Amino acid sequence: MHWRIIFSILSLSLALAFTSCEALGGGSEEEAAIRKKADSYAKAFNRQDPKALANLWAEDAEYVNPRTGETLEGRNEIEEAFQATFKEKNNAKIEIKISSITFPKRNQAVETGTVIVTSSNEEPNQTAYKATYENRNGDWLLTNVREVDLIEPVTNFDQLKDLEWLIGDWVDEDEDVRIVTHTQWDKYKNFITQKFSIFTEGTLELEGRQLITWDPIKGQIRSWVFDSDGGFGEASWRKEGKNWIVEAAHTLTDGRRASAVNIYTPVNQNSYTWESTGREVGGELLPNVDPVTVVRKKD
């Protein structure tokens, strides 16, 4: 295809895209106007001005209270609701965090994000919201707002924090074998996750993952491990003085059962020792593994 024809098609496509964007009102000026409205909303709320807040809504606006399910219709009902809120919580403050602003129709905008409400003697309350605006005679006004309370995620950190010294990258090596372990928290600190790799003479021989968490039914720390050979196992953890005693059971790829008692002992911030006793594979006792020192990997 001749380059002039290609250029003409590309130019037409860009022109159509630009025209479509303008028709829906999705330019940077419109987005800036919506962000300015959100900022005005937060400022009016934080100075507890129900009239100013209500004026940001259209006359026929609708708001659904996420906690009561009550629907407020019209600017007057919304203003009265704000008056009642400020009377009950005379020091309430909000913080708005916008996630996105889109323009699905001509003269319509949809803003999504989260709102954090704080007041004295109460835990902060966080909600996700969807706010719909319409451009009425050149002014963007709220026509509908819906919110969903966000529940603070549960965390097992208090039960697992004594194992926080494990977080980081560790190396255990001698002349023939090198074991590298990467340990980190998950997002909400409900799990400690480990990824390990075992190299023999520089060649990757085995790798796997371990999850450590709190079992609320058994009331103890437990872990599960899965390796690249198809083996898997589980263990229970308990602390005795400085030592962590880990009673582990494992199923090998060939179906044999293995078990051991592994002992982790923190030495300092950058090292710990590991040893293994009571080792058994398929009913056969194996020699103990004397303590070895595992060190924090250097950057």
C-alpha positions in Angstrom: 0.0 0.0 0.0 1.3 3.4 -1.0 2.6 5.4 2.0 0.3 8.4 1.2 -2.7 6.1 1.5 -1.4 4.7 4.8 -0.8 8.2 6.1 -4.4 9.3 5.1 -6.0 6.3 6.9 -3.9 6.9 10.0 -4.8 10.6 10.0 -8.5 9.8 9.6 -8.4 7.2 12.4 -6.7 9.7 14.8 -9.2 12.4 13.8 -12.2 10.1 14.5 -10.7 9.1 17.9 -10.1 12.7 18.9 -13.7 13.7 17.8 -15.2 10.7 19.7 -13.2 11.7 22.9 -14.4 15.3 22.6 -18.0 14.2 22.1 -18.0 12.2 25.3 -16.4 15.1 27.1 -13.3 13.1 28.1 -10.6 15.8 27.7 -8.1 16.9 30.3 -10.1 20.0 31.1 -13.2 18.0 32.0 -11.1 15.6 34.1 -9.5 18.5 35.9 -13.0 19.9 36.6 -14.1 16.6 38.2 -11.0 16.5 40.3 -11.7 20.1 41.4 -15.2 19.1 42.4 -13.9 16.2 44.5 -11.4 18.5 46.2 -14.2 21.0 46.9 -16.3 18.2 48.4 -13.5 17.1 50.8 -12.9 20.7 51.9 -16.6 21.4 52.5 -17.0 18.2 54.5 -13.9 18.9 56.6 -15.1 22.4 57.5 -18.5 20.9 58.1 -20.5 23.0 55.7 -23.7 21.1 54.8 -25.0 23.9 52.5 -21.7 23.9 50.4 -21.8 20.1 50.2 -25.4 20.0 49.1 -24.7 22.6 46.4 -22.3 20.1 44.8 -25.3 17.8 44.1 -28.0 18.2 41.4 -31.5 19.0 42.5 -32.7 15.5 41.6 -29.6 13.7 42.9 -29.8 10.3 44.7 -27.6 8.9 47.4 -27.9 5.4 49.0 -26.5 5.0 52.5 -24.3 1.8 52.5 -25.0 1.0 56.2 -28.8 1.6 56.4 -29.8 1.1 52.7 -31.8 4.4 53.0 -32.1 6.3 49.8 -31.8 10.1 49.9 -33.5 11.9 47.0 -32.8 15.5 46.1 -30.5 18.2 47.3 -32.6 19.1 50.4 -32.6 15.6 51.9 -28.9 15.3 51.3 -28.2 18.6 53.0 -30.3 17.5 56.0 -28.4 14.2 56.2 -25.1 16.1 56.3 -26.5 18.4 59.1 -27.3 15.3 61.1 -23.9 13.8 60.5 -22.1 16.8 61.6 -24.3 17.2 64.7 -23.4 13.6 65.7 -19.7 13.7 64.7 -18.6 17.3 65.0 -15.0 16.6 64.2 -15.3 14.2 61.3 -12.9 14.5 58.5 -12.6 12.8 55.1 -9.9 11.9 52.7 -10.8 11.2 49.1 -8.5 9.0 46.9 -9.6 8.9 43.3 -8.9 5.7 41.3 -10.4 6.6 38.0 -12.4 9.2 36.1 -14.2 8.1 32.9 -16.7 9.8 30.5 -19.1 7.0 29.3 -21.6 9.4 27.7 -21.8 13.0 26.5 -21.9 15.3 29.5 -21.6 12.4 32.0 -18.6 11.5 34.2 -18.0 8.6 36.5 -15.5 8.9 39.3 -14.4 5.9 41.4 -12.1 5.7 44.4 -12.1 5.3 48.2 -13.1 7.6 51.1 -11.6 7.4 54.6 -13.7 9.0 57.3 -12.0 9.7 60.7 -13.3 11.1 63.9 -12.2 11.1 67.5 -12.8 7.9 69.6 -13.6 5.8 66.5 -11.7 3.6 64.2 -11.3 5.1 60.6 -14.0 3.9 58.3 -13.1 3.2 54.7 -15.6 2.9 51.8 -15.3 2.4 48.1 -17.5 4.7 46.0 -18.8 5.3 42.6 -19.9 8.9 41.9 -21.8 9.9 38.7 -21.7 13.5 37.5 -23.7 15.3 34.8 -22.8 18.6 33.2 -25.7 20.9 33.8 -25.4 24.2 32.0 -21.6 24.0 32.2 -21.4 22.9 35.8 -20.5 19.3 36.8 -23.0 18.2 39.5 -23.3 14.9 41.4 -26.4 13.0 40.4 -25.7 9.6 42.1 -23.3 8.3 44.7 -23.1 4.7 45.8 -20.7 3.4 48.5 -19.6 0.0 49.8 -18.0 -0.4 53.2 -14.5 -1.9 53.0 -13.8 -4.4 55.7 -10.3 -4.2 57.3 -8.6 -7.5 56.4 -7.8 -9.9 59.2 -4.1 -10.5 59.8 -2.2 -13.3 61.6 0.8 -11.0 62.3 0.5 -11.1 66.1 0.8 -14.9 65.9 3.6 -14.9 63.4 5.7 -11.9 64.4 8.2 -14.0 66.4 9.2 -15.5 63.0 9.8 -12.2 61.4 13.6 -12.7 61.7 13.1 -15.2 58.8 12.2 -12.5 56.3 14.9 -11.9 53.7 17.3 -13.8 51.5 19.4 -16.6 53.0 22.2 -18.9 51.8 23.5 -22.2 53.1 26.4 -23.6 51.1 29.5 -25.8 51.2 31.9 -27.0 48.5 29.2 -29.0 46.7 25.8 -27.8 47.6 24.2 -24.3 47.7 20.7 -23.7 49.1 19.2 -20.2 48.5 15.9 -19.2 50.3 13.8 -16.1 49.7 11.3 -15.4 52.5 8.7 -12.7 52.6 5.3 -11.7 54.0 2.2 -11.8 51.9 0.2 -8.5 51.5 -1.8 -8.8 54.8 0.9 -10.7 56.8 -1.3 -13.8 57.0 1.4 -15.9 55.5 5.2 -16.1 55.4 6.1 -17.4 52.0 9.4 -19.1 51.2 10.9 -20.0 47.8 13.9 -22.3 48.0 16.4 -23.5 45.3 19.0 -26.2 45.8 22.1 -26.2 43.5 24.5 -29.1 43.3 27.8 -28.3 41.6 26.2 -25.2 40.2 23.2 -27.0 38.7 19.7 -26.5 39.9 18.6 -29.8 41.4 15.4 -29.0 43.3 13.2 -26.0 44.0 10.0 -25.4 45.9 7.8 -23.3 48.1 6.7 -23.2 51.7 3.8 -21.4 53.3 3.9 -20.7 57.0 0.7 -19.5 58.8 -1.3 -19.6 61.9 -3.9 -22.4 62.3 -6.7 -21.0 64.5 -8.3 -24.4 65.0 -5.2 -26.2 66.3 -3.9 -23.0 67.9 -0.4 -23.3 66.5 1.8 -22.2 63.6 1.8 -24.7 60.7 3.5 -24.9 57.3 3.1 -26.6 54.0 5.8 -27.3 51.5 5.7 -28.4 47.8 8.8 -29.2 45.8 9.6 -29.6 42.1 10.0 -33.3 42.3 6.3 -33.6 43.2 6.8 -34.1 46.9 4.8 -32.3 49.5 4.6 -32.1 53.3 3.4 -30.3 56.3 4.8 -29.3 59.7 3.9 -27.8 63.1 6.0 -25.1 64.7 6.6 -24.3 68.4 9.1 -22.1 70.2 11.2 -23.4 73.0 13.5 -20.8 74.4 15.5 -19.4 71.4 14.8 -22.6 69.4 12.0 -23.2 66.9 11.1 -26.9 66.8 9.5 -27.9 63.6 7.9 -31.4 63.4 7.7 -32.2 59.7 6.1 -35.0 57.7 6.6 -35.4 54.0 5.3 -37.5 51.1 7.9 -38.4 48.5 7.2 -38.8 44.8 7.4 -42.6 45.0 4.9 -42.6 47.8 7.3 -43.2 50.7 6.7 -41.2 53.9 9.4 -39.2 55.5 9.6 -37.3 58.8 12.0 -35.3 60.9 12.3 -32.8 63.7 14.1 -29.7 62.4 15.5 -27.0 64.7 15.9 -23.4 63.8 18.0 -21.2 66.1 18.4 -17.5 65.4 22.0 -16.4 66.2 21.9 -12.7 65.2 20.3 -10.5 62.6 22.2 -12.0 59.8 22.5 -15.7 60.7 20.7 -18.7 62.2 21.5 -22.4 62.6 19.5 -25.4 61.3 19.7 -29.0 62.3 17.6 -32.1 61.8 17.0 -35.0 64.1 14.7 -38.1 64.2 15.0 -38.4 60.4 13.1 -41.3 58.9 12.3 -42.3 55.3 10.0 -45.2 54.5 10.5 -46.6 58.0 14.3 -46.4 57.8 16.2 -44.3 60.3 18.7 -41.8 58.9 21.6 -40.1 60.6 21.0 -36.7 62.2 22.1 -33.5 60.4 24.4 -31.6 62.7 23.8 -27.8 63.0 24.7 -25.8 59.9 24.9 -22.0 59.8 22.6 -20.2 57.3 23.6 -16.6 56.6 21.7 -13.6 55.2 22.5 -13.1 51.5 24.5 -10.0 50.8 23.2 -7.5 48.2 
